[in-house]
């Protein structure tokens, strides 16, 4: 039993059994090493993998499905496409050879089936990093927690996660109606701060460089930098622009839009953002999910990137004349990369 004061009772170090750090030769989707993936700050209490999660933390419906997504483990594939809009889910799944499961709960719509002999899922996340927090944690629970015993499985599964989204360009030479793949994300939201995100050396270098750059143009930010899985970037980002994506907690002021209210992002930010580069990559676009997806994926041992259709160019002031056609082209191109 876990006491009502269970958080204070937990040990300070998350202990992994030795067999979890070895690659499971029976599956190419198993993790090679968990020591890095679970290298959370030891000052944050973690549940040991042998301790059952309380019902208040791992919330399930009477049929055993996970709380928000309403999914059962067998309804999720190892390759998952994220879309924001629930109406975009059938636009993806219509290309599947077969659809085995259709599940909807609130804004979270999931279709799972098969495409080209591979099992795939598409899930709508809704808008923003807060929804990504729900989707990522519940997806991971579905594949890496035994929902009957409420304990972490002995063998962990690594998902391939690709966001198929829309975005606004921050460069005049990344035009409307083009496609972009995210090699890195910079979170301007606060989600990953709550996880005390354990940045790798490259992420920390990017964070410091961007923070200094923003300060030099009188924009004070407290970002977190995240890195995409470079294998997925290469695989799904063919014939796309490649860059660093700024993830924002809103659509208007957090992205420098001004209607009746102002924003901390002044015109100087848009004039100068093209001057920033890191490892030959520029800050290329604004959106609201990518950094959270990349960061939580890396912490949980999954692989992720994001592919975006450029609907707007914030530098030239242009917007796509046919967003639906552009969206369909991106879906087709991403699915062809499977």
Helices and strands as residue ranges (DSSP letters): H 6-9, G 18-21, G 73-75, E 79-83, H 86-93, E 98-105, E 108-115, E 118-124, H 129-144, E 145-146, E 151-152, E 160-169, E 179-187, G 191-195, H 201-216, E 224-227, H 230-236, E 241-247, G 253-255, H 267-272, G 273-275, E 277-278, E 281-287, H 290-300, E 303-313, E 318-319, H 323-336
